[in-house]
Amino acid sequence: MPTVLDRLNDGLQQVMLSDNRVYLLGEDILDPYGGAFKVTRGLSSQFPDRVLTSPISESAIIGICNGMALRGLHPVAEIMFGDFVTLIADQLINHAAKFRWMYNEQVRVPVVVRTPMGGRRGYGPTHSQSLEKLFLGIPGLQVIAPNSVGDPAELLMSAIRQEENPIIFIEHKLLYTRPMLEPGSSELQDWVVTKTDGLFPTYSLRIAGAESSKITIATYGYNFELARAAALELAYEHEMFTEIILFSQLSPFELSPLFDSLRRTRRLITVEEGTFTLGWGAEVAAQVAEGVPQAKIQRVAALNLPIANAKSLEDAILPSQEKIVHTALEMVK
């Protein structure tokens, strides 16, 4: 069964085969190294003129990509660790995301920025963060996160082929080695899965055979793995059924599937690995409070602390299956 990493690599290969406007840029992405997490392995050998290694300057990488996109190319940048997106904020927020308006719709900047986020690898405070919340709500900038339910290759190819907006593509480090959850597989046999239409779908999952659900869990990326394990524990250990709303697009928001679920459950738990304060979950909660005001809301996220190296401390800081289960049980008391 292919892993998420395998499918991301396949997606890059397929889109480069089908469109010679696609270029890859990044640090140490050439073979035999193939990038820090090996998503670009083999591609520089297959496309030596379109896979370009770069100096250690994230701002320069995105600045060059902006120029390439303005000339009609489809550049894909790899930022080696998501923590380094702080160095590309000006090029994305003040340039790529605004040029179509600044130049009266005469240009587009369809840059795709791929980057691994997240902890649980013991990499410490400057290589373990989930900083995607810094880029949410920026007009003209989309934030996308693959998961193990949808096909990451299709998601990435859709991001690269779209002609409109710059996109940050968030890849959680622990997702890379996760096997894809194929429909009908043993991992999904307990679930009924539906999804929305569009390039970046939202997935709705409910326990098969459940007559009613008491809680909705909203999440994205790797955190779905925690939410799914917590939902099964709640079902089998506590006879409490949940629904999971799994987002591919984090910004701009499309919350209709979540609202539909909450009209049934009236309770929401948001789960994310970014820090608790002023994050994705907080904005989802605010919009739910406006759209479904009768819903009870709780958030599970990382503590407002730097990510520690020591596993025991890292585990205490980051969200977990146990924290989701505890939050759910407290909500129905």
C-alpha positions, 0 to 999 in steps of 0.5 A: 500500500503506498504511503503519503510520501509515495503519493506526493512523489508520484504527484510531482512526477505526473504533473512534471510529465504532463506540463513542462512549465512546472519547476521544482526549487529548494535546498538539497532536493537533487539526487541522490539526497532527494530532499530532507524528507525524500519527497523529491527523490528521483525527480532531478534525475528524470527532469535535470533541467527543471529541478533546481537546487538553491542557496540557503535563502528561503526568501530568495527561493520564493522571490525567484518563484514569484518571478517565474510565475509572473512569466507563466511558469508553475514553480513549486518551492520546497521549504525544508522545514515549516519553521522557516516559513517565517522567512518567506512572509514578505514574498508571499503576503506582500507580493504573491498574494497581492499582485493580481489586485495591484496590477488590475487582474493582469497577472497571476502568481500560482506559486506552490510552497510545499513544506513539512510541519509538525513535531513528534520527531524530537527536533526541538523548538525551531524544527517542530512547529506548526506555523500554518496559522500565521498565513490563514486569512491572507486575501489571495493566499490559500493554505492546503493540508493533505491527509491519509484519506484523500489522495495527496497526489491529486491534491498536490497536482490540483494545487500546481495546475490551478492558475489563480493563487499562491498556495502553501501546501502543509505536509505533516512530517508523520504523515509521510510514512502513513499508508493511504487509507483506501476506501474499503480498507480495514482501517476505514471499515468502521467508517462511512466516508463522504466528501465535497466536490472541488479541488480541495475537498472536505471529508465527513466521516461517521461510525458505520451503523451509529444511530446518532452522534454526540460530538463533531471533531473538526481537524486536518492533516495528521491530526485526523489520525489522533481524532480517528483513534479517539473516536473509535475509543469513545465508540467502543469504550464509552458508547459515544459516537462522533463525526469527524470533519476533515479539512483539506483547505484551511484557508479560505474557510468552507464550513458548510459540512461542519455546520451540517454535522453540528446541527445534529451533534450540537457539540464541537471539538477542534483539533490542531497541532498549532498553539492553542491561542489565536489559531485555526481552531479559534477561528473555526470556533468563532464562525461556529458560534456565529453560524450555529450559536447553540453548539458547545465548543472546546479546542484541543491544540498544542500548549502555548510553549515552544516544542521541547526536544525531550519526548515526555515534554513534547508529548505533554505539549502536543495534542493527543488521543487521550486529550481528545477523549478526555475533552469529549467525556467532559463535554457530555457530563 
